[in-house]
Amino acid sequence: MYPLLFPRDLRPHWNAVQPPRVYSFLLGMVQNYECDREAARSLCRVAPWIRSAAIINHDFAVRSVLTSLALGVRQFLDLGCGLPTWRNVHEVDRRRQYTTVYVDRDPEVFAHARTYLEDSPSETAVYADLLAMEQLLACEAVRSAFDPGAPVAVLLHDVLPWCTDDAAVHQALAVLRAWMPAGSTLSITHLTDHWHRATMPDVERAYADHGLRIRPRSREAIAALFGDFVQQRRGLAAVGRWHSESRHARSPEENSAAFAGIAVKPGPSDRRLPAAERGRGGETAPITPLRPLRRAQPPRPPAPGLFPRFLMCQHQPACPPATAPDWEAAQPLAHHAEQAWSLLCNGVLLFEDTGALLPDGRIIAPHRPLATA
Ligand SMILES: C[S@@+](CC[C@H](N)C(=O)[O-])C[C@H]1O[C@@H](n2cnc3c(N)ncnc32)[C@H](O)[C@@H]1O
């Protein structure tokens, strides 16, 4: 069932630039029109970092979901989910069972999500504005999807910069934090002018030229969105700093252009990580090595003859080989959004449509249909 909280707005808008489609273009995907591409190109001219910022932000969802799963959370609420891409929230870890509710105020996002989730009974798409938070949390789709006593992982990734009214954002976040049971996680990524004081006004102007308003916020303003929740691991840090094992970690902080934090609601059933791994909330958290998300295990040598030498895994813990049931959990070595494939450390070529080519030549058919425009 797909509830419409704002049914009268469900009209396509092909000629007006829309944030999810600009973002889709920046990620190298195809769900966009010429007006969106034109806007994205003009953004790239004033802010050459904007494409990497989009990719680094988008990939953070995987880190966020794995962190919440490691904390025992099994219910996810993705607010401002955007168009379906590769490894959407409910696809991050197929070995574990969890529920995902996707929410967006864009009618096209909703239409894509509805098609995309047709074969996924434990996922729901809701068409709603997160600023109407009370209405959203009270709607039947959200209430029936979640176990009310159990913690929820809420993702607000690159959505709050699109909400320019500070008072409305604070009100919505206060309602949300009060609703979340203790032990829930709040994961936020947010555009900031921290590294781009000089150029951010040009970025805002470039969006405005295409009819869009964006609100970058300071580190302090972003920290305040978490209320009294306890920052985990890296604390509130450049998004790229959360990607310890990928190429994003080597990207300068200014290429993220955004802060990311994952914070836990304290309470009697506090599920915080050990103190040594906790961030420090308001101040810049020290960069400590991430705790491995998978159980530590001795490095597994690749099956003889299956892998060329350059693909031997150097990660700790070792990535699962292509022959293991959890082969999809291997670290990506290369990622080409524009061509829709990633090369995993175990030699698997993973395609955006969820199909894969194994190193021994076997083909894994996609397990979901391609989203169509
Ligand atoms: C840049 S995309 C981010 C997509 C995804 N969260 C990610 O990080 O990859 C921003 C999304 O937020 C949605 N959005 C913006 N304001 C919103 C609001 N007030 N309520 C719900 N969705 C909103 C837009 O429609 C768009 O799909």
The ligand as an SDF file (V2000), in Angstrom:
LIG
                    3D

 27 29  0  0  0  0  0  0  0  0999 V2000
   19.8230   15.3310   -3.0160 C   0  0  0  0  0  0  0  0  0  0  0  0
   18.5310   14.2130   -2.8100 S   0  0  0  0  0  0  0  0  0  0  0  0
   19.2260   13.1120   -1.5970 C   0  0  0  0  0  0  0  0  0  0  0  0
   18.8110   11.6810   -1.8280 C   0  0  0  0  0  0  0  0  0  0  0  0
   19.3260   10.6740   -0.8060 C   0  0  0  0  0  0  0  0  0  0  0  0
   18.8910   11.0050    0.5410 N   0  0  0  0  0  0  0  0  0  0  0  0
   20.8250   10.5600   -0.8420 C   0  0  0  0  0  0  0  0  0  0  0  0
   21.5050   11.0740    0.0460 O   0  0  0  0  0  0  0  0  0  0  0  0
   21.3620    9.9330   -1.7490 O   0  0  0  0  0  0  0  0  0  0  0  0
   17.3950   15.1530   -1.8110 C   0  0  0  0  0  0  0  0  0  0  0  0
   16.0150   14.5160   -1.7450 C   0  0  0  0  0  0  0  0  0  0  0  0
   15.2980   15.1080   -0.6610 O   0  0  0  0  0  0  0  0  0  0  0  0
   13.9560   15.3170   -1.0830 C   0  0  0  0  0  0  0  0  0  0  0  0
   13.3740   16.3680   -0.2310 N   0  0  0  0  0  0  0  0  0  0  0  0
   13.7530   17.6690   -0.1470 C   0  0  0  0  0  0  0  0  0  0  0  0
   13.0050   18.3050    0.7770 N   0  0  0  0  0  0  0  0  0  0  0  0
   12.1500   17.3950    1.2900 C   0  0  0  0  0  0  0  0  0  0  0  0
   11.1180   17.4500    2.2770 C   0  0  0  0  0  0  0  0  0  0  0  0
   10.8260   18.5860    2.9020 N   0  0  0  0  0  0  0  0  0  0  0  0
   10.4300   16.3200    2.5540 N   0  0  0  0  0  0  0  0  0  0  0  0
   10.7040   15.1560    1.9110 C   0  0  0  0  0  0  0  0  0  0  0  0
   11.6700   15.0480    0.9610 N   0  0  0  0  0  0  0  0  0  0  0  0
   12.3870   16.1490    0.6540 C   0  0  0  0  0  0  0  0  0  0  0  0
   14.0770   15.7140   -2.5400 C   0  0  0  0  0  0  0  0  0  0  0  0
   12.8530   15.5200   -3.2330 O   0  0  0  0  0  0  0  0  0  0  0  0
   15.1870   14.7690   -2.9970 C   0  0  0  0  0  0  0  0  0  0  0  0
   14.6740   13.5560   -3.4810 O   0  0  0  0  0  0  0  0  0  0  0  0
  1  2  1  0
  2  3  1  0
  2 10  1  0
  3  4  1  0
  4  5  1  0
  5  6  1  0
  5  7  1  0
  7  8  2  0
  7  9  1  0
 10 11  1  0
 11 12  1  0
 11 26  1  0
 12 13  1  0
 13 14  1  0
 13 24  1  0
 14 15  1  0
 14 23  1  0
 15 16  2  0
 16 17  1  0
 17 18  1  0
 17 23  2  0
 18 19  1  0
 18 20  2  0
 20 21  1  0
 21 22  2  0
 22 23  1  0
 24 25  1  0
 24 26  1  0
 26 27  1  0
M  CHG  2   2   1   9  -1
M  END
$$$$
